[in-house]
């Protein structure tokens, strides 16, 4: 077994545990999303997977299958473009995102949390599933 094969074992196991077949396209998709530090659009995922012979329809179907299985989170930040990111047990899946209003870059803000008081106040209204902050990234400022 090569080192690359070993790195695929956790990906393969996660896909199987979610009740999906661990196809090469799904494994490549989940590996790409886990390696990214920002949510990726279907177009970006498709472009990366095209070199492996994965067509756009298969990439989209696999992304949606993994969303339904809980392996991937789908986010829309107001621009009518779905972005996808891997979920995990050790990662807060309701972390905020920062959207640059100039260049459109979306970044994860893993270390930003609601305060305990804000969480209690929001729970009186409902469940917070997304937090989006808009502003100007350091590149555009």
Secondary structure, DSSP 8 states (H G I E B T S, - for coil): --HHHHHHHHHHHHHHHTT----HHHHHHHHHHHH-SS-EEHHHHHHHHHTTT--HHHHHHHHHHHHHTTSEEEEE-SSS-EEEEE--TTS-TT-EEEEETTT--EEEETT----HHHHHHHHTT------EEEE--TTT-
